Amino acid sequence: MKVNRRSKRKNRRNRFFILQAFIIGVVLVVVSGLTRGIMYEEELARAQYPPGISVIGIAKQGYYDSLQPLPLGYIAAVSEQGGMVTEYWEARWNDGHDYLGTTYLYLETFQPNLRAGRCFTQEDQGQLVCLISESLAKQLYGTIANSLGQSFRSLSLTSELTIIGVLEDGIELPVKTLDRDGQEAYQFKVASDRFVIYPVAAVQLQDWVGVYRSIWLEGSVTEAARLANYLKGLDYPAAYAVNPFPAQYIEDPQSQSLLIAILVGFAFLVLFVAALGMFGMQMIQVLRRRQEIGLRMAVGALPRHILRQILAETMLTILIPAGAGAVVGYALHPVIDGWEFPMLFDGGLVLTAFGILVVFTILVGLYPAWKGAALDPIECLGRTPRLN
């Protein structure tokens, strides 16, 4: 009877700690997503954002997924909705040129200054033509006039383009956006003397490092969100991030830093309090199982076997439910996105949270496991055991 009561109390304690570990996982992911979202909004506030223009970042759907080249039907569908596609490839990731694939609507809207020639039109959308910067034209053909009608060859684009226009050096164009991975870029506009602009339907880029895909449109964030919802119904596996998010933005930098500090402090406080409780419970469990440990060591178990057993049980009690909580926290992000707070979630966030939980579990369980492995089997089987 007494054994049954002890077993029930032990099961209740285990369920309590499993629930606590699960809640830690959920809290860690949600707090991390909110913190990253606030930092994301701060980058948006510093960005050189074109007035009257909204933008949708095109991102991969999963953490390990990749984007395929934009299909021609997809580009046409975006243009029909008034969107302007851009595929920008940073110079430092290719042969030193800032490649920009886009549509004629983009050039009509932002009107980059020309030194000679013309911009491509709707009739040129499928043609292998391009605009290049003044410095690049002089480098290739000596003068601007000589470059018109000549070829621009690129190993990176694997295409030969005909030069129909020469841009002024240093023109500034909106080509970058922040995506849902939260990794890109700290500004929207890019100034370059090495621009090569071509029709996006004529040359399609793979999902290479340094490629930013975006859709720009004249209108409000609400219209951009409406277009993003329309694009989700198309047969193209992509995720979309409307920039800026329609979220409550905290303009005071001090208030923002304070909020981030409060969130991070709350997460660490939850982890610290839980760690103390779990650490104490693991030490008590080792003390109560001293006879079992003594018997195992008496029949030949080595200290490393005891250490491994207690660590494995700690992992089972803490890490698995905490990892499940992290996954559940990530799965809740469609609901949390609807709140009036800037939230930013991705698969990498779950992996980071899981890594933190692994370290947390090892720190909680390592010392009790080591103390259990260091017990004297003779003392464990005696009447007055001690756990130092």
Steps between C-alpha positions, in 0.01 A plus 500: 500500500780737596685411179191586291472840667867571432457392138200730457688795651795432270273486195337829602842662538611368162184630333553839664856529372403375154229770486747760627755402233229519231402853610869604496524394135189698403609812692853488356380492138228764546730742685775448242255563216373819661856624568606433142185672373578816698856503365358445149275804537800703613686411180193599299493837673862562398443383142488747212140415415354643177198723580167373372647158421431169673709189454459127545805286573501164325654234725535125506225313684706276728832540673675251269294568187624693198321721249478395137536760221192720465269346235396724210133452588570613856679817380209576265244447779688741729515764224125465436442584868715813471803345670861557393728198538868543583775238520811669635837325522763676709836575336703334775336164426561488124753651257485851647181630337170598666259297289135607503232309316171690495200607290430808287250619766786530750702721263193713423432547871851577629635657176877454538700777330646407163813639335413345165259256336168392645339274759343173392123499441220246522593373152856432623394288800619173346803642318864466604561874545647698787591838648848546645665768712714774343826379657436148379428623146826697492694206639366264233485723190688821578204739461131500575405542134711203391332269753145537361404199291802302622494176695536454873630153580474352847611163626282548809180556297606245233340732242612756242301824528473790256561844656210737419558765770769647724417608856653783696759387753387483861127474434307376802230238452277309743600136458545340845246397760494316830353152478347262752839348576591836657847485347489761224568817438546816703381736227259496211678725251832407342733745320744353249734584211480137385128448432390259228121515461319251274145359452432245772300284256801469268763388756392302805719458807535191714482522880862608537667670794444877490181488289209708635156458347232762562176640361446876512173683446361847530251489785451432868611210717141372489518476120834323529350250747210443259744430218701265722183300576429480127853374429464225759235347276737475203695186421834624633644372831590826676431682825426873501587776746328836463739781595445667727282264700163651593609497865515736792838674478675648800671814373697591813834311480539504879155348549579244236830402662326481838230272359761270345688491833176417687416219258848349512510540879161329531619206290818462706303530825267220392799284407682581827204426728421180312866398511513539879189289547609229258853495637371452855265226389777315316721515811216365715433223248866396510491492882180294508635252246827444685423132569422437134825676402694306764361167377586580139855595595533191722419272205751668270355830371768763446463868596461595132204261472329671794583842356356406161184352653418807710574739212279296267213513750549877535482538122181293492338706776607846381631515143231307314200693644693829472574425134133417444412834661737682261328337202156589638615859559608522137173342382310776685664777294207539254282592801765722661563680168149640532582681823600866495863417572789452259571127489756323283512120485691250287632145521841623610340646811383152606848354441659780705248451782560125492876558526446721805280230655769236441756713686242573772427128548866404516573772756205390713580129488879483484584576864235265653613228256863554599415487871303181446792342315735598784296327774668227705307172448580380853363822647195485269410154629560599862267676743652850499558611140626848424496702179758765596 
